[in-house]
Amino acid sequence: MATISQSFPQSQAAAEPDFVPVARAASVLELVGNTPLLEVTKLTHGVLRPGVRLFAKLEGFNPGGSVKDRAARRMLLAGLESGALGPGKTIIDSTSGNTGIALAMLGAALGYPVELVMAANASRERKKIIQAFGAKVIYSDPLEGSDGAILLCREIVSRNPERYFKPDQYSNEANPLAHFETTGPEIWRQTGGAVTHLVAGVGTGGTIMGSGRYLKSCNPQVRVIGVEPDDPLHGLEGLKHMASSLVPAIYHEEELDGKIQVSTEDAYEMVYALGQIEGVLVGQSSGAAMIAALGVARELKEGCVVTIFPDFGEKYLSTNLWIGWKGWNRSRLTRLLAKCRKESANATI
């Protein structure tokens, strides 16, 4: 098996610096990427030092509504290029939701049937969106989370391996490569090379691995900080508590400069704050990313912190995320910011 150094580009020049959207697209595949970077100013007003700026990359602007469009596109294209994906094949993978939506969307555009394995407790909105693209959904035990979906998907493929093309987002190097080729270069370009810290959630690890490698190829001093739930029994869809999970093959923690753990409760509170103060409705993994990014930014005298908001919040309106939003006010934000500062001082970064 090829090592990372053999199979993965290591330089800035190896990426796609000219990856920009077309004015008129021939396929939905051409609409993936080049998402906007939003400076978070209202929520951070009076909180950060004058020389510190905090930005969020809004991946909900991808056509499938999430950062996972990037990895899905790259993995399918790699399959087509290698011949592993071809006539008669069905695309299959396990997902917590967003990768499934991306595969369903892109599979429809490419003309391939799609089957997806996901935990039965995934949000109602995600299930319906996947079905709207014509994909078949197979539900795994909700108590086993994303790991249960992974294991069930492996079992299904093993019964009839010739039928399926399994991108395997947890092991496919095309996943982080997508972010080395697009997300990283976009962040570098959008900040004018000023980025000093990348703070991103860890699910498959693709986003933080690929983007982090690219940014460090441009400036080795850029610090890359991972974000994960603080408890195995968390409510942060899309993120993994690595100590209690099947660790994705593409995730290499030794490449990170640090990790911050965030509680489900705090992530939810930040979602409410972002919606009512910044006017940005995001999902819980974005709330967790913002908590961590803000903690990093508050400790800096100067710097440019960029975090990733993986998706918007409309796919979670029927979930427990919104149980506590009623009665939300700025006094709750004050308490949250104080807690963020205390926890960031104790974080491993």
C-alpha positions as CSV (number, residue, x, y, z in Angstrom):
1,M,0.0,0.0,0.0
2,A,1.3,3.5,-0.9
3,T,2.3,5.7,2.0
4,I,0.9,9.2,2.5
5,S,4.0,10.7,1.0
6,Q,3.8,8.5,-2.1
7,S,0.1,8.9,-2.8
8,F,-0.6,12.5,-1.6
9,P,0.6,15.7,-3.2
10,Q,2.9,17.6,-0.8
11,S,3.3,21.0,-2.4
12,Q,1.2,24.0,-3.2
13,A,1.8,23.6,-6.9
14,A,0.2,20.2,-6.8
15,A,-3.2,21.6,-6.0
16,E,-5.6,23.3,-8.3
17,P,-5.1,27.0,-7.8
18,D,-7.5,27.9,-10.6
19,F,-10.4,26.0,-9.2
20,V,-13.2,28.5,-9.7
21,P,-16.9,28.1,-10.6
22,V,-18.0,28.6,-14.1
23,A,-20.5,31.3,-15.0
24,R,-22.8,28.7,-16.6
25,A,-22.5,25.1,-15.6
26,A,-23.1,22.0,-17.7
27,S,-23.4,19.8,-14.6
28,V,-24.0,20.1,-10.9
29,L,-20.5,18.8,-10.5
30,E,-19.1,22.1,-11.7
31,L,-20.9,24.0,-8.9
32,V,-19.1,22.3,-6.1
33,G,-16.6,24.5,-4.1
34,N,-15.6,28.2,-4.1
35,T,-17.8,28.9,-1.1
36,P,-17.7,32.3,0.6
37,L,-15.7,33.3,3.7
38,L,-17.6,35.2,6.3
39,E,-15.9,37.4,8.9
40,V,-17.6,36.9,12.2
41,T,-17.8,40.4,13.7
42,K,-20.9,40.9,15.7
43,L,-20.6,37.9,18.0
44,T,-16.9,38.7,18.5
45,H,-17.3,42.4,19.1
46,G,-15.3,43.4,22.2
47,V,-14.2,39.9,22.7
48,L,-11.1,39.7,20.5
49,R,-8.0,41.8,20.5
50,P,-7.7,44.4,17.7
51,G,-5.1,42.4,15.8
52,V,-7.2,39.2,15.6
53,R,-9.8,38.3,13.0
54,L,-12.1,35.3,12.8
55,F,-13.6,33.9,9.6
56,A,-16.0,31.0,8.9
57,K,-16.1,29.3,5.5
58,L,-19.8,28.7,4.7
59,E,-19.9,25.3,3.1
60,G,-23.7,25.3,3.1
61,F,-23.4,27.2,-0.2
62,N,-22.3,24.0,-2.0
63,P,-25.1,22.6,-4.3
64,G,-25.8,19.6,-1.9
65,G,-25.7,21.9,1.1
66,S,-22.5,20.8,2.8
67,V,-18.7,20.5,2.7
68,K,-19.2,16.8,1.8
69,D,-20.0,17.7,-1.8
70,R,-16.3,18.3,-2.2
71,A,-15.2,14.8,-1.1
72,A,-18.0,13.0,-2.8
73,R,-17.2,14.7,-6.1
74,R,-13.5,13.9,-5.9
75,M,-14.1,10.3,-4.9
76,L,-16.6,9.6,-7.7
77,L,-14.3,11.2,-10.3
78,A,-11.4,9.1,-9.0
79,G,-13.7,6.0,-9.4
80,L,-14.5,7.0,-13.0
81,E,-10.9,7.7,-13.8
82,S,-9.7,4.3,-12.4
83,G,-12.6,2.3,-13.9
84,A,-13.8,1.1,-10.5
85,L,-17.0,3.0,-11.2
86,G,-18.6,2.1,-14.5
87,P,-21.7,0.7,-16.2
88,G,-23.7,-1.6,-14.1
89,K,-22.3,-0.4,-10.8
90,T,-24.3,0.9,-7.8
91,I,-22.7,3.6,-5.6
92,I,-22.9,2.6,-1.9
93,D,-21.5,4.1,1.3
94,S,-22.2,4.6,4.9
95,T,-23.0,8.2,6.0
96,S,-24.3,10.3,8.9
97,G,-26.2,12.3,6.3
98,N,-24.3,14.9,4.4
99,T,-22.0,12.6,2.4
100,G,-25.1,10.6,1.6
101,I,-26.9,13.7,0.2
102,A,-23.8,14.5,-1.8
103,L,-23.5,11.0,-3.3
104,A,-27.2,10.9,-4.0
105,M,-27.1,14.2,-5.8
106,L,-23.9,13.5,-7.8
107,G,-25.0,9.9,-8.5
108,A,-28.2,11.2,-10.0
109,A,-26.3,13.7,-12.1
110,L,-23.9,11.0,-13.3
111,G,-26.6,8.5,-14.0
112,Y,-25.7,5.9,-11.3
113,P,-28.1,4.2,-8.7
114,V,-27.1,5.0,-5.1
115,E,-27.7,3.1,-1.9
116,L,-26.8,4.6,1.4
117,V,-26.5,3.1,4.9
118,M,-27.2,5.5,7.8
119,A,-28.3,5.3,11.4
120,A,-32.1,5.3,11.7
121,N,-32.0,8.3,14.0
122,A,-30.6,10.6,11.3
123,S,-32.7,13.8,10.9
124,R,-36.0,13.6,9.0
125,E,-34.8,16.3,6.7
126,R,-31.7,14.4,5.6
127,K,-33.6,11.2,5.0
128,K,-36.1,13.1,2.8
129,I,-33.5,14.9,0.8
130,I,-31.6,11.7,0.0
131,Q,-34.8,10.0,-1.1
132,A,-35.7,13.1,-3.2
133,F,-32.6,12.4,-5.3
134,G,-33.8,8.9,-5.9
135,A,-31.3,7.0,-3.7
136,K,-32.2,4.0,-1.6
137,V,-31.7,4.3,2.1
138,I,-30.8,1.4,4.4
139,Y,-31.1,2.1,8.1
140,S,-28.7,0.8,10.8
141,D,-29.2,0.5,14.5
142,P,-29.5,4.1,15.9
143,L,-27.8,3.1,19.1
144,E,-24.6,2.2,17.2
145,G,-24.3,5.6,15.5
146,S,-22.1,6.1,12.5
147,D,-19.9,3.1,13.4
148,G,-22.9,0.9,13.1
149,A,-23.6,2.2,9.6
150,I,-20.0,1.6,8.6
151,L,-20.2,-2.1,9.8
152,L,-23.6,-2.7,8.1
153,C,-22.4,-1.2,4.8
154,R,-19.3,-3.5,4.9
155,E,-21.6,-6.5,5.4
156,I,-23.9,-5.5,2.5
157,V,-20.9,-5.1,0.1
158,S,-19.3,-8.3,1.1
159,R,-22.5,-10.2,0.0
160,N,-22.2,-8.9,-3.6
161,P,-18.9,-7.0,-4.1
162,E,-19.1,-7.0,-7.9
163,R,-22.3,-5.0,-7.8
164,Y,-21.0,-2.0,-5.8
165,F,-18.7,0.9,-6.0
166,K,-17.9,1.9,-2.5
167,P,-16.2,5.3,-2.2
168,D,-15.4,4.6,1.4
169,Q,-15.1,8.1,2.7
170,Y,-13.3,7.0,5.8
171,S,-10.4,5.3,3.9
172,N,-10.3,7.0,0.5
173,E,-7.4,9.4,0.0
174,A,-9.5,11.2,-2.6
175,N,-11.5,12.6,0.4
176,P,-8.6,14.7,1.9
177,L,-7.3,15.3,-1.6
178,A,-10.5,17.2,-2.4
179,H,-9.7,19.7,0.3
180,F,-6.0,19.9,-0.6
181,E,-7.1,20.8,-4.1
182,T,-9.9,23.1,-3.4
183,T,-10.7,24.1,0.3
184,G,-7.2,24.8,1.3
185,P,-6.4,27.0,-1.8
186,E,-9.6,28.8,-1.4
187,I,-8.9,29.7,2.2
188,W,-5.4,30.8,1.3
189,R,-6.6,33.0,-1.5
190,Q,-9.6,34.4,0.4
191,T,-7.4,35.5,3.3
192,G,-4.6,36.8,1.1
193,G,-2.3,34.2,2.7
194,A,-2.9,35.8,6.2
195,V,-4.4,32.7,7.8
196,T,-2.6,31.7,10.9
197,H,-4.9,29.1,12.4
198,L,-7.3,26.5,10.9
199,V,-9.9,25.1,13.3
200,A,-12.1,22.4,11.9
201,G,-14.3,19.5,13.1
202,V,-13.2,15.9,12.8
203,G,-15.6,13.4,11.3
204,T,-13.9,11.4,8.6
205,G,-10.9,13.7,9.0
206,G,-10.9,14.6,5.3
207,T,-11.5,18.3,5.6
208,I,-8.9,19.1,8.3
209,M,-6.3,16.7,6.8
210,G,-6.5,18.0,3.3
211,S,-7.0,21.7,4.0
212,G,-4.4,21.6,6.8
213,R,-1.8,20.0,4.5
214,Y,-2.3,22.6,1.8
215,L,-2.1,25.6,4.2
216,K,1.1,24.2,5.8
217,S,2.6,23.7,2.4
218,C,2.1,27.5,1.9
219,N,3.2,28.4,5.4
220,P,4.5,25.8,7.8
221,Q,3.7,28.1,10.7
222,V,-0.1,27.7,10.2
223,R,-1.5,25.9,13.2
224,V,-4.2,23.2,12.5
225,I,-6.6,22.5,15.4
226,G,-9.1,19.7,15.4
227,V,-12.5,19.8,17.0
228,E,-14.3,16.8,18.5
229,P,-17.1,16.0,20.9
230,D,-16.2,15.8,24.6
231,D,-18.2,12.7,25.2
232,P,-18.8,9.4,23.4
233,L,-22.6,9.9,23.8
234,H,-22.8,13.2,22.1
235,G,-25.3,14.9,19.9
236,L,-23.0,16.5,17.3
237,E,-23.9,14.8,14.1
238,G,-21.0,14.5,11.7
239,L,-18.3,14.6,14.3
240,K,-16.5,11.7,16.0
241,H,-15.3,11.2,19.5
242,M,-12.1,9.5,18.3
243,A,-11.2,7.7,21.6
244,S,-14.4,5.7,21.4
245,S,-14.9,5.4,17.6
246,L,-13.5,3.5,14.7
247,V,-10.7,5.8,13.6
248,P,-10.8,6.6,9.9
249,A,-7.8,5.4,7.9
250,I,-7.4,8.9,6.4
251,Y,-7.2,10.6,9.8
252,H,-3.7,11.2,11.1
253,E,-3.8,12.9,14.5
254,E,-0.1,13.4,14.6
255,E,-0.5,16.0,11.8
256,L,-2.6,18.2,14.0
257,D,-1.1,20.9,16.2
258,G,-3.8,20.3,18.8
259,K,-7.4,19.3,19.6
260,I,-10.3,21.0,21.4
261,Q,-13.2,19.0,22.8
262,V,-16.6,20.7,22.8
263,S,-19.8,19.7,24.6
264,T,-23.1,19.2,22.8
265,E,-24.8,21.8,25.0
266,D,-22.2,24.5,24.2
267,A,-22.3,23.7,20.5
268,Y,-26.1,24.1,20.5
269,E,-25.9,27.3,22.4
270,M,-23.5,28.7,19.8
271,V,-25.9,27.7,17.0
272,Y,-28.6,29.8,18.6
273,A,-26.1,32.7,19.0
274,L,-24.9,32.6,15.4
275,G,-28.5,32.6,14.1
276,Q,-29.7,35.5,16.3
277,I,-26.6,37.6,16.3
278,E,-24.8,36.9,13.0
279,G,-27.9,35.9,11.0
280,V,-26.3,32.6,10.0
281,L,-28.4,29.4,10.6
282,V,-26.0,26.5,10.9
283,G,-25.9,22.9,12.1
284,Q,-24.4,21.7,15.4
285,S,-21.0,20.8,14.0
286,S,-20.7,24.4,13.0
287,G,-21.6,25.5,16.5
288,A,-18.8,23.2,17.9
289,A,-16.3,24.6,15.3
290,M,-17.2,28.2,16.3
291,I,-16.8,27.4,20.0
292,A,-13.3,26.1,19.4
293,A,-12.3,28.8,17.0
294,L,-13.4,31.5,19.3
295,G,-11.5,29.9,22.1
296,V,-8.3,29.9,20.0
297,A,-8.9,33.5,18.8
298,R,-9.3,34.8,22.3
299,E,-5.9,33.7,23.3
300,L,-4.1,35.5,20.4
301,K,-2.6,38.9,20.4
302,E,-2.8,38.9,16.6
303,G,-3.7,36.4,13.9
304,C,-6.3,35.2,11.4
305,V,-8.4,32.2,12.5
306,V,-10.4,30.4,9.9
307,T,-13.0,27.8,10.8
308,I,-15.3,25.6,8.7
309,F,-19.0,25.7,9.0
310,P,-19.8,22.3,7.3
311,D,-23.5,23.0,6.5
312,F,-26.5,25.2,7.2
313,G,-29.1,24.4,9.9
314,E,-32.3,23.7,7.9
315,K,-31.5,19.9,7.9
316,Y,-31.8,19.8,11.7
317,L,-35.0,21.7,12.4
318,S,-36.8,18.5,13.5
319,T,-33.9,17.3,15.8
320,N,-33.0,17.9,19.5
321,L,-30.8,20.8,18.4
322,W,-33.8,23.1,18.6
323,I,-35.3,22.0,21.9
324,G,-33.5,24.7,23.9
325,W,-33.7,27.7,21.6
326,K,-36.8,29.3,23.1
327,G,-36.1,32.0,25.5
328,W,-32.5,32.4,24.2
329,N,-31.0,35.8,25.0
330,R,-27.6,37.5,25.1
331,S,-27.2,36.8,28.8
332,R,-26.8,33.1,27.8
333,L,-24.1,34.2,25.3
334,T,-22.2,36.0,28.0
335,R,-22.1,32.8,30.1
336,L,-21.1,30.8,27.1
337,L,-18.2,33.2,26.2
338,A,-17.0,33.0,29.7
339,K,-17.0,29.2,29.6
340,C,-15.3,29.2,26.2
341,R,-12.4,31.3,27.6
342,K,-12.0,29.0,30.6
343,E,-12.0,25.8,28.5
344,S,-9.7,27.2,25.9
345,A,-7.1,27.9,28.5
346,N,-7.1,24.2,29.4
347,A,-7.3,22.8,25.8
348,T,-4.5,20.8,24.2
349,I,-3.4,23.3,21.5
